[in-house]
Amino acid sequence: MESIGHTAPMAYDEDLAERIRDLMAEEPGATEKRMFGGLAFLVGGHMAVAASQDGVLVRIDAEDYEWLSGEPHVGTAIMGGRTMRGWLRVAAEGVASDPALREWVGRCVDFARTLPPKQRAAGTPVGRRD
């Protein structure tokens, strides 16, 4: 399993963020917020997926971690020097096609929906630019 992480703040890929925004436009309770050096998309206040400069950070069910981490272009998410179980990084090549991005976003949204809604969901509604 490859380790994919970053050490310096980075801007996110705006085209990738727009593709994610389009996929999440009809998702009830979806918001977006700048975090982790990228643009995160949240469902019910829980981060589901974030666009970064080099791909996406995805939140998955920890039970799926082993098999998903072995997929092409997927690596361990490392933040602050710690491996984040339940989170993976998918390199840009792994979400270059619309079907691949749709699959990852769908998986992340489905998982985020299983989490109890946070009291106060943060972020801007998806598609709205302030």
Phi and psi in radians as a Rosetta constraint file:
Dihedral C 1 N 2 CA 2 C 2 CIRCULARHARMONIC -1.450 0.35
Dihedral N 2 CA 2 C 2 N 3 CIRCULARHARMONIC 2.532 0.35
Dihedral C 2 N 3 CA 3 C 3 CIRCULARHARMONIC -1.743 0.35
Dihedral N 3 CA 3 C 3 N 4 CIRCULARHARMONIC 2.097 0.35
Dihedral C 3 N 4 CA 4 C 4 CIRCULARHARMONIC -2.076 0.35
Dihedral N 4 CA 4 C 4 N 5 CIRCULARHARMONIC 2.043 0.35
Dihedral C 4 N 5 CA 5 C 5 CIRCULARHARMONIC -2.562 0.35
Dihedral N 5 CA 5 C 5 N 6 CIRCULARHARMONIC 3.115 0.35
Dihedral C 5 N 6 CA 6 C 6 CIRCULARHARMONIC -2.481 0.35
Dihedral N 6 CA 6 C 6 N 7 CIRCULARHARMONIC 2.674 0.35
Dihedral C 6 N 7 CA 7 C 7 CIRCULARHARMONIC -2.011 0.35
Dihedral N 7 CA 7 C 7 N 8 CIRCULARHARMONIC -0.345 0.35
Dihedral C 7 N 8 CA 8 C 8 CIRCULARHARMONIC -1.989 0.35
Dihedral N 8 CA 8 C 8 N 9 CIRCULARHARMONIC 2.628 0.35
Dihedral C 8 N 9 CA 9 C 9 CIRCULARHARMONIC -1.026 0.35
Dihedral N 9 CA 9 C 9 N 10 CIRCULARHARMONIC 2.520 0.35
Dihedral C 9 N 10 CA 10 C 10 CIRCULARHARMONIC -2.492 0.35
Dihedral N 10 CA 10 C 10 N 11 CIRCULARHARMONIC 2.717 0.35
Dihedral C 10 N 11 CA 11 C 11 CIRCULARHARMONIC -1.404 0.35
Dihedral N 11 CA 11 C 11 N 12 CIRCULARHARMONIC 2.760 0.35
Dihedral C 11 N 12 CA 12 C 12 CIRCULARHARMONIC -1.657 0.35
Dihedral N 12 CA 12 C 12 N 13 CIRCULARHARMONIC 2.801 0.35
Dihedral C 12 N 13 CA 13 C 13 CIRCULARHARMONIC -1.319 0.35
Dihedral N 13 CA 13 C 13 N 14 CIRCULARHARMONIC 1.898 0.35
Dihedral C 13 N 14 CA 14 C 14 CIRCULARHARMONIC -1.142 0.35
Dihedral N 14 CA 14 C 14 N 15 CIRCULARHARMONIC -0.594 0.35
Dihedral C 14 N 15 CA 15 C 15 CIRCULARHARMONIC -1.157 0.35
Dihedral N 15 CA 15 C 15 N 16 CIRCULARHARMONIC -0.736 0.35
Dihedral C 15 N 16 CA 16 C 16 CIRCULARHARMONIC -1.109 0.35
Dihedral N 16 CA 16 C 16 N 17 CIRCULARHARMONIC -0.748 0.35
Dihedral C 16 N 17 CA 17 C 17 CIRCULARHARMONIC -1.052 0.35
Dihedral N 17 CA 17 C 17 N 18 CIRCULARHARMONIC -0.703 0.35
Dihedral C 17 N 18 CA 18 C 18 CIRCULARHARMONIC -1.156 0.35
Dihedral N 18 CA 18 C 18 N 19 CIRCULARHARMONIC -0.668 0.35
Dihedral C 18 N 19 CA 19 C 19 CIRCULARHARMONIC -1.112 0.35
Dihedral N 19 CA 19 C 19 N 20 CIRCULARHARMONIC -0.723 0.35
Dihedral C 19 N 20 CA 20 C 20 CIRCULARHARMONIC -1.158 0.35
Dihedral N 20 CA 20 C 20 N 21 CIRCULARHARMONIC -0.759 0.35
Dihedral C 20 N 21 CA 21 C 21 CIRCULARHARMONIC -0.982 0.35
Dihedral N 21 CA 21 C 21 N 22 CIRCULARHARMONIC -0.767 0.35
Dihedral C 21 N 22 CA 22 C 22 CIRCULARHARMONIC -1.066 0.35
Dihedral N 22 CA 22 C 22 N 23 CIRCULARHARMONIC -0.714 0.35
Dihedral C 22 N 23 CA 23 C 23 CIRCULARHARMONIC -1.188 0.35
Dihedral N 23 CA 23 C 23 N 24 CIRCULARHARMONIC -0.522 0.35
Dihedral C 23 N 24 CA 24 C 24 CIRCULARHARMONIC -1.718 0.35
Dihedral N 24 CA 24 C 24 N 25 CIRCULARHARMONIC 0.002 0.35
Dihedral C 24 N 25 CA 25 C 25 CIRCULARHARMONIC -0.977 0.35
Dihedral N 25 CA 25 C 25 N 26 CIRCULARHARMONIC -0.603 0.35
Dihedral C 25 N 26 CA 26 C 26 CIRCULARHARMONIC -1.698 0.35
Dihedral N 26 CA 26 C 26 N 27 CIRCULARHARMONIC 0.051 0.35
Dihedral C 26 N 27 CA 27 C 27 CIRCULARHARMONIC -1.332 0.35
Dihedral N 27 CA 27 C 27 N 28 CIRCULARHARMONIC 2.050 0.35
Dihedral C 27 N 28 CA 28 C 28 CIRCULARHARMONIC -1.055 0.35
Dihedral N 28 CA 28 C 28 N 29 CIRCULARHARMONIC 2.362 0.35
Dihedral C 28 N 29 CA 29 C 29 CIRCULARHARMONIC 1.310 0.35
Dihedral N 29 CA 29 C 29 N 30 CIRCULARHARMONIC 0.170 0.35
Dihedral C 29 N 30 CA 30 C 30 CIRCULARHARMONIC -1.377 0.35
Dihedral N 30 CA 30 C 30 N 31 CIRCULARHARMONIC 2.367 0.35
Dihedral C 30 N 31 CA 31 C 31 CIRCULARHARMONIC -2.332 0.35
Dihedral N 31 CA 31 C 31 N 32 CIRCULARHARMONIC 2.912 0.35
Dihedral C 31 N 32 CA 32 C 32 CIRCULARHARMONIC -2.278 0.35
Dihedral N 32 CA 32 C 32 N 33 CIRCULARHARMONIC 2.608 0.35
Dihedral C 32 N 33 CA 33 C 33 CIRCULARHARMONIC -2.736 0.35
Dihedral N 33 CA 33 C 33 N 34 CIRCULARHARMONIC 2.440 0.35
Dihedral C 33 N 34 CA 34 C 34 CIRCULARHARMONIC -1.279 0.35
Dihedral N 34 CA 34 C 34 N 35 CIRCULARHARMONIC 2.189 0.35
Dihedral C 34 N 35 CA 35 C 35 CIRCULARHARMONIC -2.873 0.35
Dihedral N 35 CA 35 C 35 N 36 CIRCULARHARMONIC 2.759 0.35
Dihedral C 35 N 36 CA 36 C 36 CIRCULARHARMONIC 0.970 0.35
Dihedral N 36 CA 36 C 36 N 37 CIRCULARHARMONIC 0.552 0.35
Dihedral C 36 N 37 CA 37 C 37 CIRCULARHARMONIC 1.278 0.35
Dihedral N 37 CA 37 C 37 N 38 CIRCULARHARMONIC 0.251 0.35
Dihedral C 37 N 38 CA 38 C 38 CIRCULARHARMONIC -2.511 0.35
Dihedral N 38 CA 38 C 38 N 39 CIRCULARHARMONIC -2.828 0.35
Dihedral C 38 N 39 CA 39 C 39 CIRCULARHARMONIC -2.021 0.35
Dihedral N 39 CA 39 C 39 N 40 CIRCULARHARMONIC 1.981 0.35
Dihedral C 39 N 40 CA 40 C 40 CIRCULARHARMONIC -1.618 0.35
Dihedral N 40 CA 40 C 40 N 41 CIRCULARHARMONIC 2.554 0.35
Dihedral C 40 N 41 CA 41 C 41 CIRCULARHARMONIC -2.017 0.35
Dihedral N 41 CA 41 C 41 N 42 CIRCULARHARMONIC 2.177 0.35
Dihedral C 41 N 42 CA 42 C 42 CIRCULARHARMONIC -1.984 0.35
Dihedral N 42 CA 42 C 42 N 43 CIRCULARHARMONIC 2.644 0.35
Dihedral C 42 N 43 CA 43 C 43 CIRCULARHARMONIC -2.236 0.35
Dihedral N 43 CA 43 C 43 N 44 CIRCULARHARMONIC 2.109 0.35
Dihedral C 43 N 44 CA 44 C 44 CIRCULARHARMONIC 1.054 0.35
Dihedral N 44 CA 44 C 44 N 45 CIRCULARHARMONIC 0.484 0.35
Dihedral C 44 N 45 CA 45 C 45 CIRCULARHARMONIC 1.504 0.35
Dihedral N 45 CA 45 C 45 N 46 CIRCULARHARMONIC -0.057 0.35
Dihedral C 45 N 46 CA 46 C 46 CIRCULARHARMONIC -1.806 0.35
Dihedral N 46 CA 46 C 46 N 47 CIRCULARHARMONIC 2.290 0.35
Dihedral C 46 N 47 CA 47 C 47 CIRCULARHARMONIC -1.116 0.35
Dihedral N 47 CA 47 C 47 N 48 CIRCULARHARMONIC 2.323 0.35
Dihedral C 47 N 48 CA 48 C 48 CIRCULARHARMONIC -1.880 0.35
Dihedral N 48 CA 48 C 48 N 49 CIRCULARHARMONIC -0.825 0.35
Dihedral C 48 N 49 CA 49 C 49 CIRCULARHARMONIC -2.673 0.35
Dihedral N 49 CA 49 C 49 N 50 CIRCULARHARMONIC 2.591 0.35
Dihedral C 49 N 50 CA 50 C 50 CIRCULARHARMONIC -2.353 0.35
Dihedral N 50 CA 50 C 50 N 51 CIRCULARHARMONIC 2.349 0.35
Dihedral C 50 N 51 CA 51 C 51 CIRCULARHARMONIC -1.440 0.35
Dihedral N 51 CA 51 C 51 N 52 CIRCULARHARMONIC 2.345 0.35
Dihedral C 51 N 52 CA 52 C 52 CIRCULARHARMONIC -2.220 0.35
Dihedral N 52 CA 52 C 52 N 53 CIRCULARHARMONIC -3.039 0.35
Dihedral C 52 N 53 CA 53 C 53 CIRCULARHARMONIC -1.250 0.35
Dihedral N 53 CA 53 C 53 N 54 CIRCULARHARMONIC -0.503 0.35
Dihedral C 53 N 54 CA 54 C 54 CIRCULARHARMONIC -2.002 0.35
Dihedral N 54 CA 54 C 54 N 55 CIRCULARHARMONIC 0.402 0.35
Dihedral C 54 N 55 CA 55 C 55 CIRCULARHARMONIC 2.359 0.35
Dihedral N 55 CA 55 C 55 N 56 CIRCULARHARMONIC -2.490 0.35
Dihedral C 55 N 56 CA 56 C 56 CIRCULARHARMONIC -2.307 0.35
Dihedral N 56 CA 56 C 56 N 57 CIRCULARHARMONIC 2.628 0.35
Dihedral C 56 N 57 CA 57 C 57 CIRCULARHARMONIC -1.771 0.35
Dihedral N 57 CA 57 C 57 N 58 CIRCULARHARMONIC 2.196 0.35
Dihedral C 57 N 58 CA 58 C 58 CIRCULARHARMONIC -2.122 0.35
Dihedral N 58 CA 58 C 58 N 59 CIRCULARHARMONIC 2.506 0.35
Dihedral C 58 N 59 CA 59 C 59 CIRCULARHARMONIC -1.795 0.35
Dihedral N 59 CA 59 C 59 N 60 CIRCULARHARMONIC 2.237 0.35
Dihedral C 59 N 60 CA 60 C 60 CIRCULARHARMONIC -2.316 0.35
Dihedral N 60 CA 60 C 60 N 61 CIRCULARHARMONIC 2.903 0.35
Dihedral C 60 N 61 CA 61 C 61 CIRCULARHARMONIC -1.150 0.35
Dihedral N 61 CA 61 C 61 N 62 CIRCULARHARMONIC 2.239 0.35
Dihedral C 61 N 62 CA 62 C 62 CIRCULARHARMONIC -0.983 0.35
Dihedral N 62 CA 62 C 62 N 63 CIRCULARHARMONIC -0.492 0.35
Dihedral C 62 N 63 CA 63 C 63 CIRCULARHARMONIC -1.175 0.35
Dihedral N 63 CA 63 C 63 N 64 CIRCULARHARMONIC -0.384 0.35
Dihedral C 63 N 64 CA 64 C 64 CIRCULARHARMONIC -1.654 0.35
Dihedral N 64 CA 64 C 64 N 65 CIRCULARHARMONIC -0.021 0.35
Dihedral C 64 N 65 CA 65 C 65 CIRCULARHARMONIC -0.974 0.35
Dihedral N 65 CA 65 C 65 N 66 CIRCULARHARMONIC -0.863 0.35
Dihedral C 65 N 66 CA 66 C 66 CIRCULARHARMONIC -1.051 0.35
Dihedral N 66 CA 66 C 66 N 67 CIRCULARHARMONIC -0.882 0.35
Dihedral C 66 N 67 CA 67 C 67 CIRCULARHARMONIC -1.296 0.35
Dihedral N 67 CA 67 C 67 N 68 CIRCULARHARMONIC -0.602 0.35
Dihedral C 67 N 68 CA 68 C 68 CIRCULARHARMONIC -1.259 0.35
Dihedral N 68 CA 68 C 68 N 69 CIRCULARHARMONIC -0.554 0.35
Dihedral C 68 N 69 CA 69 C 69 CIRCULARHARMONIC -1.206 0.35
Dihedral N 69 CA 69 C 69 N 70 CIRCULARHARMONIC -0.246 0.35
Dihedral C 69 N 70 CA 70 C 70 CIRCULARHARMONIC -1.607 0.35
Dihedral N 70 CA 70 C 70 N 71 CIRCULARHARMONIC -0.027 0.35
Dihedral C 70 N 71 CA 71 C 71 CIRCULARHARMONIC -1.236 0.35
Dihedral N 71 CA 71 C 71 N 72 CIRCULARHARMONIC 2.705 0.35
Dihedral C 71 N 72 CA 72 C 72 CIRCULARHARMONIC -1.022 0.35
Dihedral N 72 CA 72 C 72 N 73 CIRCULARHARMONIC 2.441 0.35
Dihedral C 72 N 73 CA 73 C 73 CIRCULARHARMONIC 1.191 0.35
Dihedral N 73 CA 73 C 73 N 74 CIRCULARHARMONIC 0.269 0.35
Dihedral C 73 N 74 CA 74 C 74 CIRCULARHARMONIC -1.942 0.35
Dihedral N 74 CA 74 C 74 N 75 CIRCULARHARMONIC 2.415 0.35
Dihedral C 74 N 75 CA 75 C 75 CIRCULARHARMONIC -2.506 0.35
Dihedral N 75 CA 75 C 75 N 76 CIRCULARHARMONIC 3.023 0.35
Dihedral C 75 N 76 CA 76 C 76 CIRCULARHARMONIC -1.169 0.35
Dihedral N 76 CA 76 C 76 N 77 CIRCULARHARMONIC 2.422 0.35
Dihedral C 76 N 77 CA 77 C 77 CIRCULARHARMONIC -1.521 0.35
Dihedral N 77 CA 77 C 77 N 78 CIRCULARHARMONIC 2.166 0.35
Dihedral C 77 N 78 CA 78 C 78 CIRCULARHARMONIC -2.110 0.35
Dihedral N 78 CA 78 C 78 N 79 CIRCULARHARMONIC 2.161 0.35
Dihedral C 78 N 79 CA 79 C 79 CIRCULARHARMONIC -2.270 0.35
Dihedral N 79 CA 79 C 79 N 80 CIRCULARHARMONIC 2.256 0.35
Dihedral C 79 N 80 CA 80 C 80 CIRCULARHARMONIC 1.067 0.35
Dihedral N 80 CA 80 C 80 N 81 CIRCULARHARMONIC 0.524 0.35
Dihedral C 80 N 81 CA 81 C 81 CIRCULARHARMONIC 1.384 0.35
Dihedral N 81 CA 81 C 81 N 82 CIRCULARHARMONIC 0.042 0.35
Dihedral C 81 N 82 CA 82 C 82 CIRCULARHARMONIC -1.943 0.35
Dihedral N 82 CA 82 C 82 N 83 CIRCULARHARMONIC 2.431 0.35
Dihedral C 82 N 83 CA 83 C 83 CIRCULARHARMONIC -1.267 0.35
Dihedral N 83 CA 83 C 83 N 84 CIRCULARHARMONIC 2.271 0.35
Dihedral C 83 N 84 CA 84 C 84 CIRCULARHARMONIC -1.796 0.35
Dihedral N 84 CA 84 C 84 N 85 CIRCULARHARMONIC 1.704 0.35
Dihedral C 84 N 85 CA 85 C 85 CIRCULARHARMONIC -1.197 0.35
Dihedral N 85 CA 85 C 85 N 86 CIRCULARHARMONIC 2.354 0.35
Dihedral C 85 N 86 CA 86 C 86 CIRCULARHARMONIC 1.665 0.35
Dihedral N 86 CA 86 C 86 N 87 CIRCULARHARMONIC -0.036 0.35
Dihedral C 86 N 87 CA 87 C 87 CIRCULARHARMONIC -2.289 0.35
Dihedral N 87 CA 87 C 87 N 88 CIRCULARHARMONIC 2.473 0.35
Dihedral C 87 N 88 CA 88 C 88 CIRCULARHARMONIC -2.365 0.35
Dihedral N 88 CA 88 C 88 N 89 CIRCULARHARMONIC 2.757 0.35
Dihedral C 88 N 89 CA 89 C 89 CIRCULARHARMONIC -1.881 0.35
Dihedral N 89 CA 89 C 89 N 90 CIRCULARHARMONIC 2.311 0.35
Dihedral C 89 N 90 CA 90 C 90 CIRCULARHARMONIC -1.995 0.35
Dihedral N 90 CA 90 C 90 N 91 CIRCULARHARMONIC 2.072 0.35
Dihedral C 90 N 91 CA 91 C 91 CIRCULARHARMONIC -1.093 0.35
Dihedral N 91 CA 91 C 91 N 92 CIRCULARHARMONIC 2.767 0.35
Dihedral C 91 N 92 CA 92 C 92 CIRCULARHARMONIC -0.912 0.35
Dihedral N 92 CA 92 C 92 N 93 CIRCULARHARMONIC -0.638 0.35
Dihedral C 92 N 93 CA 93 C 93 CIRCULARHARMONIC -1.091 0.35
Dihedral N 93 CA 93 C 93 N 94 CIRCULARHARMONIC -0.509 0.35
Dihedral C 93 N 94 CA 94 C 94 CIRCULARHARMONIC -1.367 0.35
Dihedral N 94 CA 94 C 94 N 95 CIRCULARHARMONIC -0.202 0.35
Dihedral C 94 N 95 CA 95 C 95 CIRCULARHARMONIC -2.246 0.35
Dihedral N 95 CA 95 C 95 N 96 CIRCULARHARMONIC 0.373 0.35
Dihedral C 95 N 96 CA 96 C 96 CIRCULARHARMONIC -1.181 0.35
Dihedral N 96 CA 96 C 96 N 97 CIRCULARHARMONIC -0.617 0.35
Dihedral C 96 N 97 CA 97 C 97 CIRCULARHARMONIC -1.588 0.35
Dihedral N 97 CA 97 C 97 N 98 CIRCULARHARMONIC 2.634 0.35
Dihedral C 97 N 98 CA 98 C 98 CIRCULARHARMONIC -1.075 0.35
Dihedral N 98 CA 98 C 98 N 99 CIRCULARHARMONIC -0.746 0.35
Dihedral C 98 N 99 CA 99 C 99 CIRCULARHARMONIC -1.063 0.35
Dihedral N 99 CA 99 C 99 N 100 CIRCULARHARMONIC -0.680 0.35
Dihedral C 99 N 100 CA 100 C 100 CIRCULARHARMONIC -1.157 0.35
Dihedral N 100 CA 100 C 100 N 101 CIRCULARHARMONIC -0.777 0.35
Dihedral C 100 N 101 CA 101 C 101 CIRCULARHARMONIC -1.111 0.35
Dihedral N 101 CA 101 C 101 N 102 CIRCULARHARMONIC -0.760 0.35
Dihedral C 101 N 102 CA 102 C 102 CIRCULARHARMONIC -1.019 0.35
Dihedral N 102 CA 102 C 102 N 103 CIRCULARHARMONIC -0.719 0.35
Dihedral C 102 N 103 CA 103 C 103 CIRCULARHARMONIC -1.119 0.35
Dihedral N 103 CA 103 C 103 N 104 CIRCULARHARMONIC -0.824 0.35
Dihedral C 103 N 104 CA 104 C 104 CIRCULARHARMONIC -1.134 0.35
Dihedral N 104 CA 104 C 104 N 105 CIRCULARHARMONIC -0.799 0.35
Dihedral C 104 N 105 CA 105 C 105 CIRCULARHARMONIC -1.092 0.35
Dihedral N 105 CA 105 C 105 N 106 CIRCULARHARMONIC -0.765 0.35
Dihedral C 105 N 106 CA 106 C 106 CIRCULARHARMONIC -1.043 0.35
Dihedral N 106 CA 106 C 106 N 107 CIRCULARHARMONIC -0.767 0.35
Dihedral C 106 N 107 CA 107 C 107 CIRCULARHARMONIC -1.067 0.35
Dihedral N 107 CA 107 C 107 N 108 CIRCULARHARMONIC -0.764 0.35
Dihedral C 107 N 108 CA 108 C 108 CIRCULARHARMONIC -1.200 0.35
Dihedral N 108 CA 108 C 108 N 109 CIRCULARHARMONIC -0.743 0.35
Dihedral C 108 N 109 CA 109 C 109 CIRCULARHARMONIC -1.116 0.35
Dihedral N 109 CA 109 C 109 N 110 CIRCULARHARMONIC -0.778 0.35
Dihedral C 109 N 110 CA 110 C 110 CIRCULARHARMONIC -0.996 0.35
Dihedral N 110 CA 110 C 110 N 111 CIRCULARHARMONIC -0.746 0.35
Dihedral C 110 N 111 CA 111 C 111 CIRCULARHARMONIC -1.197 0.35
Dihedral N 111 CA 111 C 111 N 112 CIRCULARHARMONIC -0.778 0.35
Dihedral C 111 N 112 CA 112 C 112 CIRCULARHARMONIC -1.041 0.35
Dihedral N 112 CA 112 C 112 N 113 CIRCULARHARMONIC -0.579 0.35
Dihedral C 112 N 113 CA 113 C 113 CIRCULARHARMONIC -1.134 0.35
Dihedral N 113 CA 113 C 113 N 114 CIRCULARHARMONIC -0.409 0.35
Dihedral C 113 N 114 CA 114 C 114 CIRCULARHARMONIC -1.366 0.35
Dihedral N 114 CA 114 C 114 N 115 CIRCULARHARMONIC -0.229 0.35
Dihedral C 114 N 115 CA 115 C 115 CIRCULARHARMONIC -1.512 0.35
Dihedral N 115 CA 115 C 115 N 116 CIRCULARHARMONIC 2.550 0.35
Dihedral C 115 N 116 CA 116 C 116 CIRCULARHARMONIC -1.136 0.35
Dihedral N 116 CA 116 C 116 N 117 CIRCULARHARMONIC 2.410 0.35
Dihedral C 116 N 117 CA 117 C 117 CIRCULARHARMONIC -1.022 0.35
Dihedral N 117 CA 117 C 117 N 118 CIRCULARHARMONIC 2.490 0.35
Dihedral C 117 N 118 CA 118 C 118 CIRCULARHARMONIC -1.338 0.35
Dihedral N 118 CA 118 C 118 N 119 CIRCULARHARMONIC 2.686 0.35
Dihedral C 118 N 119 CA 119 C 119 CIRCULARHARMONIC -0.985 0.35
Dihedral N 119 CA 119 C 119 N 120 CIRCULARHARMONIC -0.782 0.35
Dihedral C 119 N 120 CA 120 C 120 CIRCULARHARMONIC -2.256 0.35
Dihedral N 120 CA 120 C 120 N 121 CIRCULARHARMONIC 1.822 0.35
Dihedral C 120 N 121 CA 121 C 121 CIRCULARHARMONIC -1.292 0.35
Dihedral N 121 CA 121 C 121 N 122 CIRCULARHARMONIC 2.182 0.35
Dihedral C 121 N 122 CA 122 C 122 CIRCULARHARMONIC -1.615 0.35
Dihedral N 122 CA 122 C 122 N 123 CIRCULARHARMONIC 2.755 0.35
Dihedral C 122 N 123 CA 123 C 123 CIRCULARHARMONIC 1.989 0.35
Dihedral N 123 CA 123 C 123 N 124 CIRCULARHARMONIC 3.039 0.35
Dihedral C 123 N 124 CA 124 C 124 CIRCULARHARMONIC -1.727 0.35
Dihedral N 124 CA 124 C 124 N 125 CIRCULARHARMONIC 2.395 0.35
Dihedral C 124 N 125 CA 125 C 125 CIRCULARHARMONIC -0.899 0.35
Dihedral N 125 CA 125 C 125 N 126 CIRCULARHARMONIC 2.425 0.35
Dihedral C 125 N 126 CA 126 C 126 CIRCULARHARMONIC -1.015 0.35
Dihedral N 126 CA 126 C 126 N 127 CIRCULARHARMONIC 2.342 0.35
Dihedral C 126 N 127 CA 127 C 127 CIRCULARHARMONIC 1.660 0.35
Dihedral N 127 CA 127 C 127 N 128 CIRCULARHARMONIC -0.323 0.35
Dihedral C 127 N 128 CA 128 C 128 CIRCULARHARMONIC -1.644 0.35
Dihedral N 128 CA 128 C 128 N 129 CIRCULARHARMONIC 2.312 0.35
Dihedral C 128 N 129 CA 129 C 129 CIRCULARHARMONIC -1.989 0.35
Dihedral N 129 CA 129 C 129 N 130 CIRCULARHARMONIC 2.130 0.35
